[in-house]
Amino acid sequence: MKLTVFGATGGIGQEIVRQALADGHQVTAVVRDPARLSVPADGRERLDVVTARFDDPEALRQAVAGRDAVLSGLGPRSTKQVGVASRLTRPVLQALEAEGTRRFLAVSAAPLGPVPKDETFFLRYIGTPLVSRVLRKHYDDLRIMEDDMRRSATDWTSVRPPRLTDKPLTGTYRTAVGTGLRGAATISRADVAHAMLAMTGDPATVKQAVAVAY
């Protein structure tokens, strides 16, 4: 497939790029600083690195034109950057609509989803409420992003992981379409990337929020 990756220098974005190249896909990585993108030598002939600003609609349209899917790992690197997920995703959605590129997947967060009926006592009453209060502004921003996705003409998927780690790829995790996962506490960035690539061709995830966790 021909894929475009936004947020390609972030933890999940770089994993998407690496795994997509390893799987034989043609990848366009959209970055602000190409020096921050580190990928193995194997597969680089199928990688195009594009430096584009999010206030440049023409550059964004070129980056998504003719692609089979666009995947986004856009999000804040620190609490000072809260608000970037919705602000940067909005022009990407506009570019997708202008070019008629339909498939779009973006990273969101597990606390935005419904609490499973069989959720553990700790996560239902302590863990999730505490994290939601501490990161309230971040989750509010992700809700705006998801609302924009729902209103768009794209075949979107919102991918909702819990706490992210830098552990290696396992390929073994749980997913749930339209609901939460009991006991969802962590997942590695590598496995989130793996799940997103798997969902790219899965029609059951279109126009759905999908929880992913160990």
NORZI-V661019 format. One record per residue. N is the residue number from 0. D_FIRST is the distance of its C-alpha to the first C-alpha in whole Angstrom. Layout:
N:D_FIRST + N:D_FIRST
//
This chain:
0:0 + 1:4 + 2:6 + 3:10 + 4:12 + 5:16 + 6:19 + 7:17 + 8:21 + 9:22 + 10:22 + 11:19 + 12:17 + 13:17 + 14:17 + 15:13 + 16:13 + 17:14 + 18:13 + 19:9 + 20:10 + 21:12 + 22:10 + 23:8 + 24:5 + 25:6 + 26:8 + 27:11 + 28:14 + 29:17 + 30:20 + 31:24 + 32:25 + 33:23 + 34:25 + 35:24 + 36:21 + 37:21 + 38:18 + 39:19 + 40:20 + 41:17 + 42:14 + 43:15 + 44:15 + 45:11 + 46:12 + 47:14 + 48:16 + 49:18 + 50:21 + 51:22 + 52:24 + 53:24 + 54:27 + 55:25 + 56:24 + 57:23 + 58:21 + 59:19 + 60:18 + 61:17 + 62:15 + 63:13 + 64:13 + 65:11 + 66:8 + 67:6 + 68:8 + 69:11 + 70:12 + 71:16 + 72:18 + 73:21 + 74:25 + 75:28 + 76:29 + 77:32 + 78:35 + 79:36 + 80:32 + 81:32 + 82:31 + 83:28 + 84:25 + 85:26 + 86:27 + 87:24 + 88:22 + 89:24 + 90:23 + 91:19 + 92:20 + 93:22 + 94:19 + 95:17 + 96:19 + 97:20 + 98:17 + 99:16 + 100:13 + 101:14 + 102:12 + 103:14 + 104:15 + 105:18 + 106:20 + 107:23 + 108:26 + 109:28 + 110:31 + 111:30 + 112:30 + 113:33 + 114:35 + 115:35 + 116:38 + 117:38 + 118:37 + 119:40 + 120:43 + 121:42 + 122:38 + 123:40 + 124:43 + 125:42 + 126:39 + 127:37 + 128:40 + 129:41 + 130:37 + 131:37 + 132:40 + 133:39 + 134:36 + 135:37 + 136:36 + 137:32 + 138:32 + 139:33 + 140:30 + 141:28 + 142:29 + 143:29 + 144:26 + 145:25 + 146:27 + 147:26 + 148:22 + 149:24 + 150:26 + 151:23 + 152:21 + 153:18 + 154:16 + 155:17 + 156:17 + 157:20 + 158:20 + 159:24 + 160:24 + 161:28 + 162:29 + 163:27 + 164:28 + 165:27 + 166:27 + 167:24 + 168:21 + 169:23 + 170:20 + 171:23 + 172:24 + 173:25 + 174:23 + 175:25 + 176:23 + 177:26 + 178:29 + 179:29 + 180:30 + 181:33 + 182:34 + 183:31 + 184:32 + 185:29 + 186:26 + 187:24 + 188:22 + 189:20 + 190:20 + 191:19 + 192:16 + 193:15 + 194:16 + 195:14 + 196:10 + 197:12 + 198:13 + 199:10 + 200:10 + 201:14 + 202:15 + 203:19 + 204:18 + 205:17 + 206:20 + 207:21 + 208:23 + 209:22 + 210:24 + 211:23 + 212:26 + 213:27
//
